Amino acid sequence: MQNVLNKIFIIVFLALPVIVFSQAPKFQLFPECGYSFNFLNKDIYSGKPLNKSLQLGGGLRIKLGKKLSIGIEAQQNKFNVEQAITSTYSTITGQDPNALKSFNQSTVLNGLLGLYYNKSNKRRSNLFEVGLAGGLQQLQIGKSALAFHNPYQLGALDTVYKQGEAKKTSPIAQFSLANTIFIKKSIGIRIAIKLQYAPNLYEATYREIKQSNTNYSFEEFCKTKSITQTTYNPISIIPSIGIVIPIGIKHTQKIDNPKKDDNKKKRKINCFGLKWNNTTKQDKCLEDDKLKFTISMASGLTNIIRYEVYLAPVSDLSNKTLLFNLPYPSTTFNINSLVLEIGKEYMVIVKLVYSNENYNCTQLAGPVKRCNKPCLNKTNDLPTSNGSKEN
């Protein structure tokens, strides 16, 4: 298993320069630490059937598309069953101050390859991930034993628990949920929870007792059975926290908010022209039954969704009302003058909407006020094929 993990890391780090210096690098590296909560066999470890241990590890992600990525992970944790065993047999060994206790650490090594679904917010400052992974687990069992001096056997040692050294390898499956908050364009905080299943088998010999809190006498305990059982600890839950390091210029730019100066340049280049065709002279009211506008487009525009046409009072431009949407590319449109309240001045606001909101831009026309003419056309404007409106 150790050789397998070494080979995985060699492949990854050989591929790292290719990933980092490619035209569109989308690569994340994250070290992390957490606690592994492992559910033990209640028949053997009835005193403390939940074992916990510190787990260290890390991984990487390589994006396949907008919402999918692949990745590898390597994990290690070391645990000891001493507390689980001593808690189970405390009523017996507690009566012998010279009880023999010998416990050695066991080590778990995991190597995983997975597929992950990603979703980020509009600002690319938060990244949610859900994934399924599979791989191999190597379980290195440390030698452990617990024995007491039995007065009914002239003080001879009576073993209540024993497990020998062993090295076992099994497949492992992992389901994970993670959320990364990017605090800067070059670093993020990753919080995750993982559910693992690995049926790793090992042998243990133990004295069968029904309940760990039962006050057995030496005589009663000597009548219990000694059982050798092949067992395993298949399910683990691991909450973890780590640091995410994104590598690649384009990827980090998406995470960070665009600079205001860059936005102004983009808007200036990619914004449209808006002409009010039947504009009124200063301090004059509108006598026509509709306002007529022409849109002139800049070249090289892509990813445009629509135009939004608003009307707002001059005294409060933030209090705008959406009149209608225009499909792109529209070149003309009309507004029925009856939507203007007599005695008020208005501004016409047209917003060009991109798929990336950072490119959106707005143009204004006005001010305009309607003349008090009762015979203005009261029919609704109908859209034409080019997005204009006519009587």
PEMO-V684054 format. One record per run of one state. SS is the DSSP state (H for helix, E for strand, - for the rest). FROM is the first residue (numbers start at 1). LEN is the number of residues. Records with the same first field share a line. If there is no record, write none. Layout:
SS = FROM-LEN / FROM-LEN
This chain:
- = 1-1 / 21-6 / 40-10 / 64-4 / 80-2 / 89-1 / 94-6 / 103-3 / 121-5 / 142-2 / 154-2 / 164-2 / 185-2 / 198-3 / 208-10 / 223-3 / 233-2 / 248-1 / 256-4 / 271-2 / 277-9 / 287-3 / 297-7 / 314-6 / 328-4 / 340-6 / 355-2 / 360-1 / 369-1 / 371-11 / 384-5 / 391-1
H = 2-19 / 82-7 / 90-4 / 151-3 / 218-5 / 249-7 / 260-11 / 337-3 / 357-3
E = 27-13 / 50-14 / 68-12 / 100-3 / 106-15 / 126-16 / 144-7 / 156-8 / 166-19 / 187-11 / 201-7 / 226-7 / 235-13 / 273-4 / 286-1 / 290-7 / 304-10 / 320-8 / 332-5 / 346-9 / 361-8 / 370-1 / 382-2 / 389-2
